[in-house]
Amino acid sequence: MRQLYTLLFYLLLPILLLRLWWRGRKAPGYRQNWSQRLGLGPAVGQPVIWIHAVSVGETVAIAPLVNRLLARYPQHRLLITNMTPTGAAQVRTLFGDRVEQRFCPWDLPLALRAFLRRTHPELCIIVETELWPNLINQCARAEVPVLLANARLSERSARGYQRFSALTKPMLQQLSLIAAQAPADAERFAVLGMPPERVDVTGSIKFDLEPDAGQVASGRTLREQLGLERPVLIAASTHQGEDEILLQAWQQLKAVHPELALILVPRHPERFDAVAELCRGYSDRLVRRSRGDRPDEHTELYLGDSMGELMLFYAAADIAFVGGSFSGTGGHNPLEPAALGLPVVMGPDCFNFQSITDALKEAGGLVRVADAAGLQAQLSIWLEGVDRRREAGQQAAAFVAANRGALDRLEQAVSRLLSQG
């Protein structure tokens, strides 16, 4: 099955290269360093710990572990690979030249062998569920242990993997260890064929996030500029179609709360200009972060069109809507606003963070709504009831604090695998 998969991948290679060029029209980063996707690039002279984080969210999630590994293994070079230019940019923002950043090779044996010859990693850490059969197989052949860190597997994804069990089961059995976020994730991996003795439930390292003090301070400054006495709603990591939902809700809520400000942070940078045009259809009191203009108490809409500053925007808000939950994409991380003591509201699509959203909801820090009408109703409840809003925010922050510790367990797993090598 893997040989058939590989043959199809090679046949699709011209299309992949064309797609890379096509996406590069709007996001030039896709055309940069394209040869790295074929495994090419300079050799790394130091011992290497390879971390693969597909994009921005995974890079931010693994950042605390990266900082620990930099301190604990100064003789090693940390190599972080990404699939997207935004992920690569996030690596450079967070770590600068303290780590090596490259694009991950496509899942082709020749590309992966070329990459491994140039880097000779002592350990490969894959963040969450970025599973590629040839990548794992080539690491196994090169005797490179592979750790699937902060692993999660939704019921939906498990069903998808189950349909290709002839490919999935051998791939999982070549993994050295899975550090699962929750018992349900561990069970799904075991059902798919991962030996249970190689699955640990370590919890989610996203509970161990430490908001950047500089960003939080900048967020407080932004809030002072917008006005301390007015309510501020943030719509974070929105996808196409969600901006309209939030803007319409904001417009209707303003009839009762005329001072309400909305911070809108689209998920993908290629949408920034389009969302700005959409905002202008609702208000001419729009300020864009990218333009460097200073907001004030008359600003109604603030567009967070920058990368790597999401915690700054959260720190300026009272209530958080987390996007991807009305778009069918499974929702994004609700723990970031929760850690700052914000009550969180999300739509019905939360399968990417199912166990976390369920637990945060049970703790009283998150509310899930079925549709736009439910969203507006919940926002109205929190805007009219300041005490209820603050209580939900306190419960959210307490929930995050009570679930810390996964980072320590993951660091121990890394140490064990490196010592076995």
C-alpha positions as CSV (number, residue, x, y, z in Angstrom):
1,M,0.0,0.0,0.0
2,R,2.8,2.4,0.8
3,Q,4.5,1.6,-2.5
4,L,1.3,2.5,-4.3
5,Y,0.9,5.7,-2.3
6,T,4.5,6.6,-3.1
7,L,4.0,6.0,-6.9
8,L,0.9,8.2,-6.8
9,F,2.8,10.9,-5.0
10,Y,5.6,10.9,-7.6
11,L,3.1,11.1,-10.4
12,L,1.5,14.1,-8.7
13,L,4.9,15.9,-8.2
14,P,4.5,18.2,-11.3
15,I,1.0,19.3,-10.0
16,L,2.5,19.9,-6.5
17,L,5.2,22.1,-8.0
18,L,2.6,24.0,-10.1
19,R,0.4,24.4,-7.1
20,L,3.3,25.8,-5.1
21,W,4.0,28.4,-7.8
22,W,0.2,29.2,-8.1
23,R,-0.1,29.8,-4.3
24,G,3.0,31.9,-4.5
25,R,1.1,34.6,-6.5
26,K,-0.7,35.7,-3.3
27,A,1.7,34.4,-0.7
28,P,5.3,34.7,-2.1
29,G,6.7,32.6,0.7
30,Y,5.5,29.5,-1.1
31,R,8.0,30.1,-3.9
32,Q,10.9,30.8,-1.5
33,N,13.3,27.9,-0.7
34,W,11.1,25.6,-2.7
35,S,14.0,23.2,-3.2
36,Q,13.9,22.4,0.5
37,R,10.6,20.6,-0.2
38,L,12.7,18.1,-2.3
39,G,15.1,17.6,0.7
40,L,17.8,19.9,-0.5
41,G,19.7,22.4,1.6
42,P,23.0,22.8,3.4
43,A,24.3,20.1,5.8
44,V,24.1,20.7,9.5
45,G,27.3,20.2,11.4
46,Q,26.0,19.8,14.9
47,P,23.9,16.9,16.4
48,V,20.3,17.6,15.4
49,I,17.0,17.4,17.1
50,W,14.4,17.7,14.4
51,I,11.0,19.2,15.2
52,H,8.2,19.2,12.6
53,A,5.4,21.7,13.2
54,V,3.2,22.1,10.2
55,S,2.1,25.7,10.6
56,V,1.6,28.6,13.0
57,G,-0.6,26.9,15.6
58,E,1.7,23.9,16.0
59,T,4.8,26.2,16.2
60,V,3.3,28.3,18.9
61,A,2.2,25.1,20.8
62,I,5.7,23.6,20.7
63,A,7.6,26.8,21.5
64,P,7.8,26.2,25.3
65,L,9.4,22.8,24.6
66,V,11.8,24.3,22.1
67,N,13.0,26.8,24.7
68,R,13.5,24.0,27.2
69,L,15.5,22.0,24.7
70,L,17.6,24.9,23.7
71,A,18.6,25.3,27.4
72,R,19.0,21.6,28.1
73,Y,20.9,20.5,24.9
74,P,23.2,23.4,23.9
75,Q,25.4,21.0,22.0
76,H,22.5,20.2,19.6
77,R,21.1,22.2,16.8
78,L,17.4,22.4,16.8
79,L,15.9,22.1,13.3
80,I,12.3,23.1,12.9
81,T,10.5,22.3,9.7
82,N,7.1,23.7,8.5
83,M,4.8,23.2,5.6
84,T,3.6,26.8,5.3
85,P,5.4,30.2,5.0
86,T,3.4,31.5,7.9
87,G,4.7,28.7,10.1
88,A,8.3,29.5,8.9
89,A,7.8,33.2,9.7
90,Q,6.5,32.2,13.2
91,V,9.7,30.2,13.8
92,R,11.8,33.2,12.9
93,T,9.8,35.5,15.0
94,L,9.9,33.3,18.1
95,F,13.5,32.0,17.9
96,G,15.5,34.0,15.3
97,D,18.8,32.3,14.5
98,R,18.7,30.2,17.7
99,V,17.2,27.4,15.6
100,E,17.5,26.2,12.0
101,Q,14.3,26.6,10.0
102,R,13.5,24.8,6.8
103,F,10.5,23.6,4.9
104,C,9.7,19.9,5.4
105,P,10.4,17.7,2.4
106,W,7.4,16.3,0.6
107,D,6.6,12.7,1.5
108,L,8.8,11.2,-1.2
109,P,11.5,8.7,-0.3
110,L,14.2,10.3,-2.4
111,A,13.5,13.8,-0.9
112,L,13.5,12.4,2.6
113,R,16.7,10.4,2.2
114,A,18.4,13.6,0.8
115,F,17.1,15.5,3.8
116,L,18.2,12.9,6.4
117,R,21.7,12.7,4.8
118,R,22.1,16.4,5.2
119,T,20.8,16.7,8.8
120,H,21.4,13.3,10.5
121,P,18.8,13.9,13.3
122,E,19.1,12.0,16.5
123,L,15.4,12.4,17.2
124,C,12.3,13.5,15.2
125,I,9.5,15.2,17.1
126,I,6.3,15.6,15.1
127,V,3.8,18.0,16.6
128,E,0.2,16.9,17.0
129,T,-1.0,14.7,14.1
130,E,1.1,15.4,11.0
131,L,1.6,11.8,10.0
132,W,3.3,11.0,6.7
133,P,4.0,7.3,5.9
134,N,7.3,7.8,4.0
135,L,8.7,10.3,6.5
136,I,8.1,7.8,9.3
137,N,9.4,4.9,7.3
138,Q,12.6,6.7,6.2
139,C,13.3,7.7,9.8
140,A,12.8,4.1,10.9
141,R,15.2,2.9,8.2
142,A,17.8,5.5,9.3
143,E,17.2,4.4,13.0
144,V,15.9,7.9,13.9
145,P,13.3,7.6,16.8
146,V,10.1,9.4,16.1
147,L,8.0,11.0,18.8
148,L,4.5,12.1,18.1
149,A,4.1,15.0,20.6
150,N,1.0,16.6,21.9
151,A,-0.9,14.1,19.8
152,R,-4.6,14.4,19.2
153,L,-6.9,12.4,17.0
154,S,-10.5,13.3,16.6
155,E,-13.2,10.7,15.8
156,R,-13.5,12.2,12.4
157,S,-9.8,11.9,11.7
158,A,-9.7,8.4,13.1
159,R,-12.4,7.3,10.7
160,G,-10.3,8.8,7.8
161,Y,-7.2,6.9,8.9
162,Q,-9.3,3.7,9.4
163,R,-10.3,3.7,5.7
164,F,-6.6,3.3,4.8
165,S,-5.7,0.9,7.6
166,A,-3.3,-1.0,5.3
167,L,-1.2,2.2,5.2
168,T,-2.0,3.6,8.7
169,K,-1.2,0.5,10.8
170,P,2.3,-0.1,9.6
171,M,3.0,3.6,9.8
172,L,1.9,3.8,13.4
173,Q,3.9,0.7,14.4
174,Q,7.1,2.4,13.2
175,L,6.6,5.3,15.7
176,S,8.7,5.2,18.8
177,L,6.3,6.9,21.1
178,I,3.0,8.8,21.0
179,A,2.5,11.4,23.7
180,A,-1.3,11.8,23.6
181,Q,-3.3,14.7,24.9
182,A,-6.1,12.7,26.4
183,P,-7.2,9.1,27.0
184,A,-9.7,9.2,24.2
185,D,-6.8,10.2,21.8
186,A,-4.7,7.3,23.1
187,E,-7.5,4.9,22.6
188,R,-8.1,5.9,19.0
189,F,-4.4,5.5,18.2
190,A,-4.5,2.0,19.7
191,V,-7.6,1.0,17.8
192,L,-5.8,2.1,14.6
193,G,-2.8,-0.3,15.4
194,M,-0.4,1.6,17.6
195,P,1.0,-0.8,20.3
196,P,-0.6,0.5,23.5
197,E,2.7,0.2,25.5
198,R,4.1,2.9,23.2
199,V,1.3,5.4,23.9
200,D,1.5,7.7,26.9
201,V,-1.2,10.1,28.0
202,T,0.8,13.3,28.9
203,G,-1.9,15.9,28.5
204,S,-1.8,18.9,26.3
205,I,1.2,21.2,26.4
206,K,-1.1,24.0,25.3
207,F,-2.1,24.2,29.0
208,D,1.6,25.1,29.8
209,L,1.6,28.2,27.6
210,E,3.1,31.2,29.2
211,P,1.8,34.4,27.6
212,D,4.6,36.6,26.5
213,A,4.9,39.4,29.0
214,G,5.8,41.9,26.3
215,Q,2.8,41.0,24.2
216,V,0.5,41.2,27.3
217,A,1.9,44.6,28.2
218,S,1.4,45.8,24.6
219,G,-2.2,44.4,24.7
220,R,-2.9,46.4,27.8
221,T,-1.6,49.5,26.1
222,L,-3.9,48.8,23.1
223,R,-6.8,48.5,25.5
224,E,-6.0,51.9,27.1
225,Q,-6.0,53.4,23.6
226,L,-9.3,51.9,22.8
227,G,-10.7,53.0,26.1
228,L,-10.8,51.2,29.5
229,E,-14.5,51.8,30.2
230,R,-15.9,50.3,27.0
231,P,-16.4,46.6,26.3
232,V,-14.1,45.0,23.7
233,L,-14.9,41.8,21.8
234,I,-12.2,39.8,19.9
235,A,-12.9,37.5,17.0
236,A,-9.7,35.5,16.7
237,S,-8.4,33.2,13.9
238,T,-11.4,33.7,11.7
239,H,-11.9,31.9,8.5
240,Q,-13.8,33.0,5.4
241,G,-17.5,33.4,6.2
242,E,-16.9,33.9,9.9
243,D,-15.9,37.6,9.6
244,E,-19.4,38.4,8.3
245,I,-21.0,36.5,11.2
246,L,-19.1,38.4,13.8
247,L,-19.5,41.8,12.0
248,Q,-23.2,41.3,11.8
249,A,-23.4,40.3,15.5
250,W,-21.3,43.3,16.5
251,Q,-23.5,45.7,14.4
252,Q,-26.7,44.4,16.1
253,L,-25.1,44.4,19.6
254,K,-24.1,48.0,19.1
255,A,-27.8,49.0,19.2
256,V,-27.7,48.2,22.9
257,H,-24.0,48.6,23.6
258,P,-23.0,51.6,21.4
259,E,-19.4,51.7,22.8
260,L,-18.7,48.0,21.9
261,A,-15.4,47.7,20.0
262,L,-14.5,44.6,17.8
263,I,-10.9,43.3,17.3
264,L,-11.0,41.1,14.2
265,V,-8.0,38.8,13.6
266,P,-8.2,36.7,10.4
267,R,-6.4,33.4,10.4
268,H,-4.7,33.7,7.1
269,P,-2.6,36.7,6.0
270,E,-3.7,36.5,2.3
271,R,-7.2,37.5,3.5
272,F,-6.1,40.6,5.4
273,D,-7.0,43.1,2.6
274,A,-10.3,41.5,1.8
275,V,-11.4,41.5,5.4
276,A,-10.3,45.2,5.6
277,E,-12.6,46.0,2.7
278,L,-15.4,44.0,4.4
279,C,-15.0,46.0,7.6
280,R,-15.3,49.3,5.7
281,G,-18.8,48.2,4.7
282,Y,-19.7,48.2,8.4
283,S,-17.8,51.2,9.7
284,D,-15.4,53.9,8.6
285,R,-13.8,53.9,12.1
286,L,-11.4,51.1,11.2
287,V,-7.8,50.9,12.2
288,R,-5.4,48.4,10.8
289,R,-2.5,47.1,12.9
290,S,-0.3,46.8,9.8
291,R,-0.6,50.5,9.0
292,G,0.8,51.6,12.4
293,D,-2.1,53.9,13.1
294,R,-3.0,54.6,16.7
295,P,-6.5,53.6,17.7
296,D,-8.6,55.7,20.1
297,E,-11.9,55.6,22.0
298,H,-13.7,56.4,18.8
299,T,-12.3,53.3,17.0
300,E,-15.0,50.8,16.3
301,L,-13.1,48.1,14.4
302,Y,-9.5,47.1,14.9
303,L,-8.1,44.7,12.3
304,G,-5.3,42.5,13.7
305,D,-3.6,42.1,10.3
306,S,-0.2,41.0,11.6
307,M,1.5,37.7,12.4
308,G,2.5,36.3,15.8
309,E,0.6,38.8,17.9
310,L,-2.5,37.0,18.8
311,M,-1.9,37.1,22.6
312,L,-1.4,40.8,22.3
313,F,-4.9,41.2,20.8
314,Y,-6.4,38.8,23.4
315,A,-4.9,40.9,26.2
316,A,-6.8,43.9,25.0
317,A,-10.3,42.2,25.0
318,D,-13.0,41.2,27.5
319,I,-14.7,38.4,25.5
320,A,-13.2,36.0,23.0
321,F,-14.7,34.3,20.0
322,V,-12.4,31.6,18.7
323,G,-12.7,31.0,15.0
324,G,-12.6,28.0,12.8
325,S,-15.7,26.9,14.7
326,F,-18.3,28.2,12.2
327,S,-16.3,27.2,9.1
328,G,-16.2,23.4,9.4
329,T,-12.5,23.4,10.0
330,G,-12.7,22.2,13.6
331,G,-11.9,25.3,15.6
332,H,-8.7,26.7,17.0
333,N,-7.1,26.8,20.4
334,P,-9.4,28.2,23.1
335,L,-6.7,27.9,25.8
336,E,-4.9,31.0,24.7
337,P,-7.7,33.4,25.7
338,A,-8.7,31.2,28.6
339,A,-5.1,31.6,30.1
340,L,-5.7,35.3,30.1
341,G,-9.0,35.0,31.9
342,L,-11.3,35.7,29.0
343,P,-14.6,33.9,28.7
344,V,-14.7,32.0,25.4
345,V,-17.5,31.4,22.9
346,M,-17.2,29.1,19.9
347,G,-19.4,27.7,17.2
348,P,-20.4,24.0,16.7
349,D,-17.2,22.8,14.9
350,C,-14.7,22.1,17.6
351,F,-13.4,18.6,16.7
352,N,-9.8,19.8,16.5
353,F,-9.9,20.5,20.3
354,Q,-12.8,18.3,21.3
355,S,-11.6,17.1,24.6
356,I,-10.3,20.6,25.6
357,T,-13.5,22.4,24.6
358,D,-15.6,19.8,26.4
359,A,-13.6,20.1,29.6
360,L,-13.4,23.9,29.4
361,K,-17.2,24.1,28.8
362,E,-17.8,21.8,31.8
363,A,-15.5,24.1,33.9
364,G,-17.7,27.1,33.0
365,G,-15.1,29.0,30.9
366,L,-16.5,28.3,27.5
367,V,-19.9,28.3,25.8
368,R,-20.6,26.6,22.4
369,V,-23.4,27.9,20.3
370,A,-25.1,26.4,17.3
371,D,-25.5,29.3,15.0
372,A,-25.2,33.1,14.5
373,A,-28.3,33.8,16.6
374,G,-26.9,31.8,19.5
375,L,-23.6,33.6,19.2
376,Q,-25.4,37.0,19.5
377,A,-27.5,35.8,22.4
378,Q,-24.4,34.6,24.4
379,L,-22.5,37.8,23.7
380,S,-25.4,39.8,24.8
381,I,-25.5,37.8,28.1
382,W,-21.9,38.6,28.8
383,L,-22.1,42.2,27.8
384,E,-25.1,42.9,30.0
385,G,-23.8,40.8,32.9
386,V,-20.3,41.9,33.8
387,D,-20.1,39.7,36.9
388,R,-21.2,36.6,34.9
389,R,-18.6,37.5,32.3
390,R,-15.8,37.9,34.9
391,E,-16.8,34.7,36.6
392,A,-16.6,32.7,33.4
393,G,-13.2,34.3,32.7
394,Q,-12.0,33.3,36.2
395,Q,-13.2,29.7,35.7
396,A,-11.4,29.6,32.3
397,A,-8.1,30.8,33.8
398,A,-8.4,28.3,36.8
399,F,-9.1,25.5,34.4
400,V,-5.9,26.2,32.5
401,A,-3.8,26.5,35.7
402,A,-5.2,23.2,37.0
403,N,-4.1,21.2,33.9
404,R,-0.5,22.3,33.6
405,G,2.3,19.7,33.7
406,A,2.3,18.1,30.2
407,L,5.4,20.0,29.2
408,D,7.4,18.4,32.0
409,R,6.2,14.9,30.9
410,L,7.0,15.6,27.3
411,E,10.5,16.8,28.1
412,Q,11.1,13.6,30.0
413,A,9.9,11.6,27.0
414,V,12.4,13.4,24.8
415,S,15.2,12.7,27.2
416,R,14.4,9.0,27.3
417,L,14.4,8.7,23.5
418,L,17.7,10.6,23.1
419,S,19.3,8.5,25.8
420,Q,18.2,5.3,24.0
421,G,19.9,6.5,20.9
